[in-house]
Amino acid sequence: MAIVIQKFGGTSVRDASRRDVVARWVYKAARAGDQVVVVVSAMGRRGDAYATDTLLDLIAGDNNTPAAERDLLLSCGEIISAVVLAVHLRKLGLTVRVLPGGGAGIITDDNFGDARILEVQPQVLQALADEGIIPIVAGFQGHTADGQITTLGRGGSDTTAVALGAALQAAIVDIFTDVDGIKTADPRIVPDARTISALDYEEIFQLANLGARVIHPRAVEIGRQFAVPIRVRSTFSESMGTLIAPGHGTLDPWGHRDPAHAVTGITQLDHLMQFRVTPPPNMHKDWAYQLFMSLGENGVSVDLINLFPDQVYFCIPPEKTEIAETTLKEIGFGFEAYADRAKVSIVGSAIQGLPGVVGRVMAAMAQSDIDILQSADSHSTITLLLHRHNMEKAVAALHKQFHLNEEVSKT
């Protein structure tokens, strides 16, 4: 019998009718002879009674709640979801056991709010599975070595599922959500965006890290580290979704590229702040070192860096603007800050060393009359910083330029 992890997102367990659909997926896998481990997110989204953001709103505006107590509050959403789903599964005759993340063996550090998994002890889950009992694990959480409840940060239920899959050597980790897989672009922007049938870990990591919100980058990293097959699929359709596993993606097994399908997908991130920073007069040549060390020491992580002898451009999340400006003033640097920026990225393992890709990107922007404010590239990405009002237009233009609505032939 194979161990299968089934993770269900907040929209999948939002109400009773949807939980009935979830229960049928679990029942189907159990009847097929699989040993099923279920992981759940909190029910719904902000405004729904037990969603994570709704719980967070209960203490909004209070800066005195200790981080450990905040995690206690936020962990309740997934526990409620697990207990409620158990009712649906028992109605189908399944024997289940609800477990918090720590009770399922997830041991973390004490970085409350964004804890890192240190170890997964799978003995409890394995014993339950061997007895024919289906564990329902509250995602997004674990506990420290001394038993304090922690949460794993946004998207933490994905991380829970893949970490358990790694520890249990699962045959597959199914991430059930409200879309039928990873798309070539956000379907709200590009209605004809295509579902990608298979990806390698590098491609999905870049897609997730650069804005695709279907799976968390940390979950992908764990999957890559332990070679855990992951499948992103819809709770509400029979589509096979997107398989993430070794040996898949835009390169064939021999490393050959298909120039006609060099790009896997287009992603976007909006509401960024762009800074242009200049050193004070007569500053020593190591001014950039002082700049980035000072920002880092104050908790400001920078992105999309373009460094010149006399100035530097970079981006930060808008919530870090005040601390960044304060830091720059304290160290005597001049700066200009620009709001309403967005970055659009193309991702594809096949673009490395392939002539003409950058030219096609520039052609798409020129034809759409879009100004490029900054750019950066790596072996599998090209990222453009744009005015926010051009983001959707740029995504659509690049999707069309690289013919991403067309099926990729495997012949």
C-alpha positions as CSV (number, residue, x, y, z in Angstrom):
1,M,0.0,0.0,0.0
2,A,1.3,3.5,-0.9
3,I,1.1,6.5,1.4
4,V,-0.7,9.4,-0.2
5,I,-0.8,12.9,1.2
6,Q,-3.9,14.9,0.4
7,K,-3.8,18.6,1.3
8,F,-6.9,20.7,0.9
9,G,-6.8,24.5,0.8
10,G,-9.1,27.0,2.6
11,T,-11.5,27.4,-0.3
12,S,-11.9,23.6,-0.6
13,V,-13.1,23.3,3.0
14,R,-15.0,26.6,3.1
15,D,-18.5,25.2,3.6
16,A,-20.3,21.9,4.1
17,S,-21.0,21.2,0.4
18,R,-17.3,21.6,-0.4
19,R,-16.2,19.5,2.5
20,D,-18.5,16.7,1.1
21,V,-16.5,16.9,-2.1
22,V,-13.2,16.7,-0.1
23,A,-14.5,13.7,1.8
24,R,-15.2,11.9,-1.4
25,W,-11.6,12.4,-2.6
26,V,-10.3,10.9,0.7
27,Y,-12.8,8.0,0.5
28,K,-11.8,7.3,-3.1
29,A,-8.1,7.0,-2.2
30,A,-8.8,4.9,0.8
31,R,-11.0,2.5,-1.2
32,A,-8.3,2.2,-3.8
33,G,-6.0,0.8,-1.0
34,D,-3.9,3.8,-0.3
35,Q,-2.8,4.9,3.2
36,V,-4.1,8.4,3.2
37,V,-2.9,11.3,5.3
38,V,-5.0,14.5,5.1
39,V,-3.7,18.0,5.7
40,V,-6.1,21.0,5.9
41,S,-5.9,24.7,5.8
42,A,-8.2,27.1,7.8
43,M,-11.7,27.4,6.3
44,G,-12.2,30.1,3.7
45,R,-10.6,33.5,3.4
46,R,-10.8,36.9,5.2
47,G,-14.3,37.5,6.3
48,D,-15.1,33.8,6.8
49,A,-15.5,33.1,10.5
50,Y,-12.4,30.9,11.1
51,A,-10.1,32.0,8.3
52,T,-6.5,32.9,9.3
53,D,-6.9,36.6,8.3
54,T,-10.2,36.8,10.2
55,L,-8.5,35.5,13.3
56,L,-5.7,37.9,12.8
57,D,-8.2,40.8,12.6
58,L,-9.3,40.0,16.1
59,I,-6.1,41.5,17.4
60,A,-5.5,44.1,14.7
61,G,-4.0,47.3,15.9
62,D,-2.5,45.7,19.0
63,N,1.2,45.6,19.1
64,N,1.5,44.1,22.6
65,T,0.4,40.6,21.8
66,P,3.5,38.3,22.2
67,A,4.4,36.4,19.1
68,A,3.9,33.1,20.8
69,E,0.3,34.1,21.8
70,R,-0.4,35.3,18.3
71,D,0.6,31.8,16.9
72,L,-1.7,30.2,19.5
73,L,-4.5,32.2,18.0
74,L,-3.7,31.6,14.4
75,S,-3.2,27.8,14.9
76,C,-6.9,27.5,15.8
77,G,-8.2,27.9,12.3
78,E,-6.6,24.7,11.0
79,I,-7.6,22.8,14.1
80,I,-11.2,23.8,13.6
81,S,-11.0,22.8,10.0
82,A,-9.6,19.4,10.8
83,V,-12.2,18.6,13.4
84,V,-15.1,19.7,11.2
85,L,-13.8,17.7,8.2
86,A,-13.6,14.7,10.4
87,V,-17.3,14.7,10.8
88,H,-17.8,14.4,7.0
89,L,-15.3,11.5,6.8
90,R,-16.9,9.6,9.6
91,K,-20.2,9.8,7.8
92,L,-18.7,7.9,5.0
93,G,-17.6,5.1,7.4
94,L,-13.9,6.1,7.5
95,T,-12.0,5.9,10.8
96,V,-10.0,9.1,11.4
97,R,-7.9,10.9,14.0
98,V,-7.4,14.6,14.2
99,L,-3.9,15.9,15.1
100,P,-2.4,19.3,15.5
101,G,0.9,19.9,13.6
102,G,3.0,19.2,16.6
103,G,1.1,16.0,17.4
104,A,1.8,14.8,13.9
105,G,5.5,15.1,14.6
106,I,6.4,18.5,13.1
107,I,9.2,20.0,15.2
108,T,10.2,23.6,14.5
109,D,12.4,26.4,15.7
110,D,10.9,29.2,17.9
111,N,10.7,31.8,15.1
112,F,7.0,32.5,15.9
113,G,5.0,33.5,12.8
114,D,7.5,32.1,10.3
115,A,8.9,29.0,12.0
116,R,11.2,26.6,10.1
117,I,10.8,22.9,10.4
118,L,13.7,21.3,12.1
119,E,12.5,17.7,12.1
120,V,9.5,15.5,11.3
121,Q,8.9,12.5,13.5
122,P,6.6,10.3,11.4
123,Q,6.1,7.4,13.9
124,V,2.6,8.5,15.1
125,L,1.3,9.0,11.6
126,Q,2.8,5.8,10.3
127,A,1.3,3.8,13.2
128,L,-2.2,5.3,12.5
129,A,-1.9,4.5,8.8
130,D,-0.8,1.0,9.5
131,E,-3.9,0.5,11.7
132,G,-6.2,1.8,8.9
133,I,-6.8,5.1,10.6
134,I,-6.7,8.2,8.5
135,P,-4.9,11.1,10.2
136,I,-6.3,14.6,9.6
137,V,-3.4,17.0,10.3
138,A,-3.9,20.7,11.0
139,G,-1.6,22.4,8.5
140,F,0.4,25.6,8.9
141,Q,1.7,24.7,12.4
142,G,4.1,22.6,14.5
143,H,5.6,22.9,17.9
144,T,9.1,23.6,19.4
145,A,11.1,21.0,21.2
146,D,9.6,22.3,24.5
147,G,6.0,22.1,23.2
148,Q,5.2,25.7,22.2
149,I,2.9,25.9,19.2
150,T,4.3,27.7,16.2
151,T,3.0,28.7,12.8
152,L,4.9,28.2,9.5
153,G,4.1,31.5,7.7
154,R,1.8,32.1,4.7
155,G,1.3,29.0,2.6
156,G,2.4,26.9,5.6
157,S,-0.1,24.1,5.0
158,D,1.6,23.3,1.7
159,T,4.9,23.1,3.6
160,T,3.2,20.8,6.2
161,A,2.0,18.5,3.4
162,V,5.3,18.2,1.6
163,A,7.3,17.8,4.8
164,L,5.0,14.9,5.9
165,G,5.3,13.4,2.4
166,A,9.1,13.5,2.7
167,A,9.1,12.0,6.2
168,L,6.7,9.2,5.2
169,Q,8.2,8.6,1.8
170,A,4.8,9.2,0.2
171,A,4.1,8.1,-3.4
172,I,2.5,11.5,-4.1
173,V,1.5,14.7,-2.3
174,D,-1.7,16.0,-3.8
175,I,-2.2,19.8,-3.3
176,F,-6.0,20.3,-3.9
177,T,-7.0,23.8,-4.6
178,D,-9.7,25.8,-6.5
179,V,-7.8,25.8,-9.8
180,D,-6.9,22.8,-12.0
181,G,-3.2,23.1,-11.8
182,I,-0.3,25.6,-12.4
183,K,-1.2,27.9,-15.3
184,T,1.1,29.6,-17.9
185,A,-0.2,32.9,-16.4
186,D,-2.8,34.2,-14.0
187,P,-6.1,33.3,-15.7
188,R,-7.7,36.5,-14.4
189,I,-5.3,38.4,-16.6
190,V,-4.9,35.9,-19.5
191,P,-8.2,34.0,-19.9
192,D,-6.6,31.5,-22.3
193,A,-3.8,30.6,-20.0
194,R,-3.0,26.9,-20.3
195,T,-2.6,24.4,-17.5
196,I,0.9,23.1,-17.5
197,S,0.9,19.3,-17.3
198,A,4.4,18.8,-15.8
199,L,7.2,20.9,-14.3
200,D,10.6,20.3,-12.7
201,Y,11.3,21.7,-9.2
202,E,13.4,24.6,-10.5
203,E,10.7,25.9,-12.7
204,I,7.9,25.7,-10.1
205,F,10.2,27.2,-7.5
206,Q,10.8,30.2,-9.7
207,L,7.2,30.5,-10.6
208,A,6.1,30.4,-7.0
209,N,8.8,32.7,-5.8
210,L,8.1,35.3,-8.4
211,G,4.3,35.5,-7.9
212,A,2.4,32.3,-8.8
213,R,0.5,31.7,-5.6
214,V,-0.8,28.2,-6.1
215,I,2.0,26.5,-4.0
216,H,4.4,27.9,-1.5
217,P,8.1,28.1,-2.5
218,R,9.2,26.5,0.8
219,A,7.1,23.5,0.0
220,V,8.7,23.2,-3.4
221,E,12.2,23.4,-1.9
222,I,11.4,20.6,0.5
223,G,10.0,18.6,-2.4
224,R,13.2,19.1,-4.4
225,Q,15.4,18.3,-1.4
226,F,13.7,14.9,-0.9
227,A,12.5,14.2,-4.4
228,V,8.8,14.1,-3.4
229,P,6.4,14.0,-6.3
230,I,3.9,16.8,-5.9
231,R,0.7,17.3,-7.9
232,V,-1.4,20.5,-7.9
233,R,-5.0,19.8,-8.9
234,S,-8.5,21.0,-8.4
235,T,-10.8,19.7,-5.7
236,F,-13.7,20.3,-8.0
237,S,-12.7,18.6,-11.2
238,E,-11.2,15.3,-12.4
239,S,-8.3,17.1,-14.1
240,M,-5.0,15.6,-13.4
241,G,-3.5,19.0,-12.8
242,T,0.2,19.7,-12.8
243,L,2.8,17.1,-11.7
244,I,6.0,18.4,-10.1
245,A,8.7,15.7,-10.1
246,P,12.3,15.0,-11.3
247,G,12.8,14.7,-15.0
248,H,9.8,16.9,-16.0
249,G,9.7,20.4,-17.4
250,T,10.9,22.2,-20.6
251,L,14.1,20.2,-20.9
252,D,14.0,16.7,-22.3
253,P,15.9,14.0,-20.3
254,W,19.0,14.7,-22.3
255,G,18.9,18.4,-21.6
256,H,17.8,19.5,-25.1
257,R,15.8,22.8,-25.4
258,D,12.9,23.4,-27.7
259,P,13.3,27.1,-28.8
260,A,9.7,27.3,-29.8
261,H,8.7,26.6,-26.2
262,A,11.5,28.1,-24.2
263,V,9.3,29.9,-21.7
264,T,7.2,27.9,-19.2
265,G,5.1,30.7,-17.6
266,I,4.6,34.4,-16.8
267,T,4.3,35.6,-13.2
268,Q,3.7,39.0,-11.6
269,L,4.1,40.7,-8.2
270,D,2.6,44.1,-7.6
271,H,2.6,46.9,-5.0
272,L,6.4,47.1,-4.8
273,M,8.4,50.2,-3.7
274,Q,11.4,51.1,-5.9
275,F,14.3,53.1,-4.4
276,R,17.0,55.0,-6.1
277,V,19.8,55.5,-3.6
278,T,23.0,57.7,-3.9
279,P,25.9,57.8,-1.5
280,P,27.0,61.0,0.3
281,P,29.8,63.1,-1.3
282,N,33.3,61.7,-0.8
283,M,32.0,58.4,0.4
284,H,34.5,55.5,0.4
285,K,34.3,52.9,-2.4
286,D,32.7,50.4,-0.1
287,W,29.5,52.5,0.2
288,A,27.3,49.7,-1.2
289,Y,28.5,47.4,1.5
290,Q,27.6,49.8,4.2
291,L,24.2,50.4,2.5
292,F,23.1,46.8,2.3
293,M,24.5,45.8,5.6
294,S,22.6,48.6,7.3
295,L,19.4,47.7,5.6
296,G,19.8,44.1,6.4
297,E,20.5,44.8,10.1
298,N,17.2,46.6,10.2
299,G,15.3,43.8,8.7
300,V,14.9,45.2,5.2
301,S,15.4,42.6,2.4
302,V,16.0,44.1,-1.0
303,D,15.1,42.7,-4.4
304,L,15.9,43.4,-8.1
305,I,19.2,45.2,-7.4
306,N,20.8,47.3,-10.2
307,L,24.2,48.7,-8.9
308,F,26.2,51.5,-10.6
309,P,29.3,53.3,-9.5
310,D,27.3,56.3,-8.2
311,Q,23.9,54.9,-7.5
312,V,21.8,51.8,-6.9
313,Y,18.2,50.8,-7.6
314,F,16.3,48.2,-5.7
315,C,12.8,47.2,-4.6
316,I,11.3,46.4,-1.3
317,P,7.8,45.4,0.0
318,P,5.8,48.6,0.8
319,E,5.5,47.7,4.5
320,K,9.3,48.1,4.8
321,T,9.3,51.7,3.4
322,E,9.3,53.6,6.6
323,I,12.2,51.6,8.2
324,A,14.2,51.8,4.9
325,E,13.8,55.5,4.7
326,T,14.8,55.9,8.4
327,T,17.9,53.7,7.8
328,L,19.0,55.7,4.8
329,K,18.7,59.0,6.6
330,E,20.6,57.7,9.6
331,I,23.6,56.6,7.4
332,G,23.5,59.8,5.3
333,F,22.4,58.4,1.9
334,G,20.3,60.3,-0.5
335,F,17.3,58.6,-2.0
336,E,14.1,58.8,-4.0
337,A,11.2,56.4,-3.4
338,Y,8.6,55.4,-6.0
339,A,5.4,53.6,-5.2
340,D,3.1,51.6,-7.5
341,R,5.7,49.4,-9.1
342,A,5.3,45.8,-10.2
343,K,7.5,43.1,-11.5
344,V,6.7,40.7,-14.3
345,S,8.8,37.7,-14.9
346,I,9.2,35.0,-17.6
347,V,10.3,31.6,-16.3
348,G,11.7,28.6,-18.1
349,S,14.6,26.3,-17.7
350,A,15.1,26.3,-21.5
351,I,15.9,30.0,-21.8
352,Q,19.5,29.7,-20.5
353,G,21.9,30.4,-23.4
354,L,19.1,30.5,-25.9
355,P,19.6,33.4,-28.4
356,G,16.7,35.7,-29.0
357,V,14.7,35.4,-25.8
358,V,15.6,38.8,-24.5
359,G,15.0,40.4,-27.9
360,R,11.5,38.9,-27.9
361,V,10.8,40.2,-24.4
362,M,11.9,43.7,-25.5
363,A,9.8,43.5,-28.7
364,A,6.7,42.6,-26.7
365,M,7.2,45.6,-24.4
366,A,7.9,48.0,-27.3
367,Q,4.9,46.9,-29.2
368,S,2.7,47.4,-26.1
369,D,4.3,50.8,-25.4
370,I,5.5,49.7,-21.9
371,D,8.4,51.4,-20.2
372,I,10.9,49.1,-18.5
373,L,12.2,50.7,-15.3
374,Q,14.7,47.9,-14.2
375,S,15.5,44.4,-15.3
376,A,17.3,41.3,-14.0
377,D,17.9,37.8,-15.3
378,S,19.2,34.4,-14.1
379,H,19.6,31.1,-15.9
380,S,15.9,30.5,-15.8
381,T,14.2,33.9,-15.4
382,I,14.0,37.3,-16.9
383,T,12.3,39.9,-14.6
384,L,11.1,43.4,-15.6
385,L,10.2,46.2,-13.2
386,L,7.3,48.3,-14.5
387,H,4.7,50.9,-13.6
388,R,1.9,49.1,-11.8
389,H,-0.7,50.2,-14.4
390,N,1.2,48.3,-17.1
391,M,1.4,45.0,-15.2
392,E,-1.6,43.2,-16.7
393,K,-0.8,44.5,-20.2
394,A,2.8,43.2,-19.9
395,V,1.7,39.8,-18.7
396,A,-0.7,39.4,-21.6
397,A,1.8,40.7,-24.2
398,L,4.5,38.2,-23.0
399,H,2.1,35.3,-22.9
400,K,1.2,36.1,-26.5
401,Q,4.8,36.7,-27.6
402,F,5.9,33.2,-26.4
403,H,2.7,31.4,-27.6
404,L,2.0,30.0,-24.2
405,N,-1.6,29.2,-25.0
406,E,-0.4,26.5,-27.3
407,E,0.1,22.9,-26.2
408,V,3.7,21.8,-26.0
409,S,4.4,18.8,-28.2
410,K,6.5,16.0,-26.6
411,T,7.4,14.4,-29.8
